[in-house]
Amino acid sequence: MLLYTILTALFLLVVGLAAVASNPSPYFGALALVFSSAVGCVILFTHGGTVLSLILFLIYMGGMLVVFAFTAALAAEPYPDSLGAVAITCFAVAYFYMAGMYVFPIAEGMLKGLVTLDDETGRATDNTANGILWFYHKGGAYLILSGWALFMTLLIVLELTRKVTKSLKDKEK
């Protein structure tokens, strides 16, 4: 049952991140990001990080409210595009395809040795120590990649706000 919960949460995380990546409207994009962060905290919770998931969710929600306020103020659209638009649906399908091509081979290898049976007692043993070792072994590259992505996001947001501010100043003159 727990495995199905985790797999469902991982699927919902991919759905939320595809909605974030394929949505041009800041309103629905921020809502999809809030959904993705909630599902990510559920994944942390199922792996035993109860306090960590709660703290991360509260801190992330505080930051998301600030980001949502800025994006809503910068890109106020009277009729924003929704996820049902044809172009956005095509982007979402493409993101699902790319995520599936990358995630399924990795997930298949990860799930093979998750629980093993002891030959002497016949009991199921958990390979949590192997998971922790894998996390620290592969986590460094993912940490660097995540930091780079956040830095690029910061630069893009700063560039967009600079262009909007410059165009507003030009209109005032």
Secondary structure in CASP SS format (residue, H / E / C, confidence):
PFRMAT SS
TARGET T0000
AUTHOR 0000-0000-0000
METHOD secondary structure of the structure
MODEL  1
M C 1.00
L H 1.00
L H 1.00
Y H 1.00
T H 1.00
I H 1.00
L H 1.00
T H 1.00
A H 1.00
L H 1.00
F H 1.00
L H 1.00
L H 1.00
V H 1.00
V H 1.00
G H 1.00
L H 1.00
A H 1.00
A H 1.00
V H 1.00
A H 1.00
S H 1.00
N C 1.00
P C 1.00
S C 1.00
P H 1.00
Y H 1.00
F H 1.00
G H 1.00
A H 1.00
L H 1.00
A H 1.00
L H 1.00
V H 1.00
F H 1.00
S H 1.00
S H 1.00
A H 1.00
V H 1.00
G H 1.00
C H 1.00
V H 1.00
I H 1.00
L H 1.00
F H 1.00
T H 1.00
H C 1.00
G C 1.00
G C 1.00
T H 1.00
V H 1.00
L H 1.00
S H 1.00
L H 1.00
I H 1.00
L H 1.00
F H 1.00
L H 1.00
I H 1.00
Y H 1.00
M H 1.00
G H 1.00
G H 1.00
M H 1.00
L H 1.00
V H 1.00
V H 1.00
F H 1.00
A H 1.00
F H 1.00
T H 1.00
A H 1.00
A H 1.00
L H 1.00
A C 1.00
A C 1.00
E C 1.00
P C 1.00
Y C 1.00
P C 1.00
D C 1.00
S C 1.00
L C 1.00
G C 1.00
A C 1.00
V H 1.00
A H 1.00
I H 1.00
T H 1.00
C H 1.00
F H 1.00
A H 1.00
V H 1.00
A H 1.00
Y H 1.00
F H 1.00
Y H 1.00
M H 1.00
A H 1.00
G H 1.00
M H 1.00
Y H 1.00
V H 1.00
F H 1.00
P H 1.00
I H 1.00
A H 1.00
E H 1.00
G H 1.00
M H 1.00
L H 1.00
K H 1.00
G C 1.00
L C 1.00
V E 1.00
T E 1.00
L E 1.00
D C 1.00
D C 1.00
E C 1.00
T C 1.00
G C 1.00
R C 1.00
A E 1.00
T E 1.00
D E 1.00
N C 1.00
T H 1.00
A H 1.00
N H 1.00
G H 1.00
I H 1.00
L H 1.00
W H 1.00
F H 1.00
Y H 1.00
H H 1.00
K H 1.00
G H 1.00
G H 1.00
A H 1.00
Y H 1.00
L H 1.00
I H 1.00
L H 1.00
S H 1.00
G H 1.00
W H 1.00
A H 1.00
L H 1.00
F H 1.00
M H 1.00
T H 1.00
L H 1.00
L H 1.00
I H 1.00
V H 1.00
L H 1.00
E H 1.00
L H 1.00
T H 1.00
R H 1.00
K H 1.00
V H 1.00
T H 1.00
K H 1.00
S H 1.00
L H 1.00
K H 1.00
D H 1.00
K H 1.00
E H 1.00
K C 1.00
END
